[in-house]
């Protein structure tokens, strides 16, 4: 696959290199790529996120190849016409009279007999069960009667939503493609506001565009600029990355600043800080009375993605079926059936990947190497002092 | 001052030892006491809190002596009759018709002309300015129109309230005093639910009691027990600490589980995680339109304490006076006048404290020591190989 200009080709590990279509790997800054891998996957900085949680996050998406791949992986598919259509079709199916928009909930009251949900607009609803499918930090917006259990009251304060501004730069022509480049790149520049870009031209070749992520700390830094200032900075960056002034001549710019979103708090998903999983992990999807918790944050596979939201919603629905005596407890947690149209294929692995030592094995090897190194230094010392 | 049983005397650094009335210091586990110092001061674990923030927190309370001291420091005074009297007396002064209890606010709307505050109970108020004096994470309970600026929208998700259960064990007689103990102790036991205790007998000698803190991770661990189970565990712990069965015979037990508090979120104050101050620090007390932010979390001295709440409230009030053209901008930030009745006195310092090297100096010393150590090892190697 085509490469971007030499100045901006990162020499990166095989997993990520393959995802970007690079075949050449070599010496590089492992810490930096680690940070960028965290930035792009969970829109947080490595000094904020729990490593245990991040490793879980990558694992529950099938590993580092699966989560990052635009081919045979998590970044593979888009919806022609946009994914908003899913919500619209479900709304049609449900009947729009059953779907209440602009009804922000402000309190949930429950006792043994009944439940009551009150909205900011003053409307009140009675119900038998509630499924709360909003991100953890947004649950702090609700007043609960009785109050939430202690751990849940503290849990929802401790997992903030990530930070990302998603940007789209539109051009007359896909100049990167004409130059032989794929349009996908990791930008290795501390001063650059964008770290990852993808070509985002429509499947029929119209509307040539580059999608770029402003991630984590950079999102919080550059969010204080105006939209126009960000557009100009990004154009200049792309001109540097592709080494052409054509990148300066954008015809349109769109962005979605998720940091400003009051009703989601951020994007893509929650960030769990050090100690969170071990302290609060078991509470994330534990029902509180007849309040059940869905939302992609409560999924056990593809949490953070749409697939996770579906899994979590179905699990929460089955919790209610169980409460109503309609299914057995053992049926609540169920694996999602494999998608018949998009089957995940195994990734080719290298000899090293198949034969790499475990952590224990690696420590033993390092131990031997250290002992050898000390012995060698001793010998060198001895020779120097002796001669 | 009296000591507790040998088994539970921690050998601790001078600052903390002096606070507890110990004069003897010696070898100890520096990490452990560091953790306990963080636990008791900010009710969080060292793996959660930002070190920069923690150091700031201790500094803005006048340093480690001032923040911890029960004599000439932050832990010195209590209110006979309880500190709730302050609120009650202010309420009397204000006139109780001006103070609305049970009016939880759920939204704040502002435009150039007016502001509107809506409550969960449906009541709506018009006003010219709002001072929001609730902890940062509780500000997520409100719906803002227009929405908060991006950084503030993310800030309030990122500073959770700490975790503590404050316990009071009442006895017939102050057996610890009769044994010659002060009743204050750090309990150095991984399995103990309580880390810090203080005698809490009334000034007239009635109601002998021991106050104990269940802190940070331990609060989250032991909050799942019932109140009675905690009482029994604490009695057994005190019996072990003081080496007497008298501790088992409590006459009453009270506790305040701050983790369960929906309207504060936790206690004593917010915990700022790594990266928070450098990213969001400047936003903490920046007004949003005519919404001004008070509360002890926004103070610059004794933040986390009642003194900080007073400083922050007065500063927010002066912001409004400035907005109304009644004072100059330079008058907004003002040092609190020194309390005439409780003057902070300097602490006696040791020779080492006065002459300790700076971080730079210390690194230089360590550098020399390391070079010497390497040279010595070389010499030893040489001697061993030679002989």
Interface residues (C-beta under 8 A of the other chain):
Chain A: X45 X47 X48 X104 X106 X107 X118 X120 X122 X137 X138 X140 X141 X142 X143 X144 X147 X148 X149 X150 X151 X153 X154 X157 X158 X160 X161 X163 X217 X220 X223 X224 X257 X259 X260 X261 X262 X265 X266 X273 X274 X275 X279 X280 X378 X381 X382 X385 X386
Chain B: X45 X47 X48 X104 X106 X107 X118 X120 X122 X137 X138 X140 X141 X142 X143 X144 X147 X148 X149 X150 X151 X153 X154 X157 X158 X160 X161 X163 X217 X220 X223 X224 X257 X259 X260 X261 X262 X265 X266 X273 X274 X275 X279 X280 X378 X381 X382 X385 X386
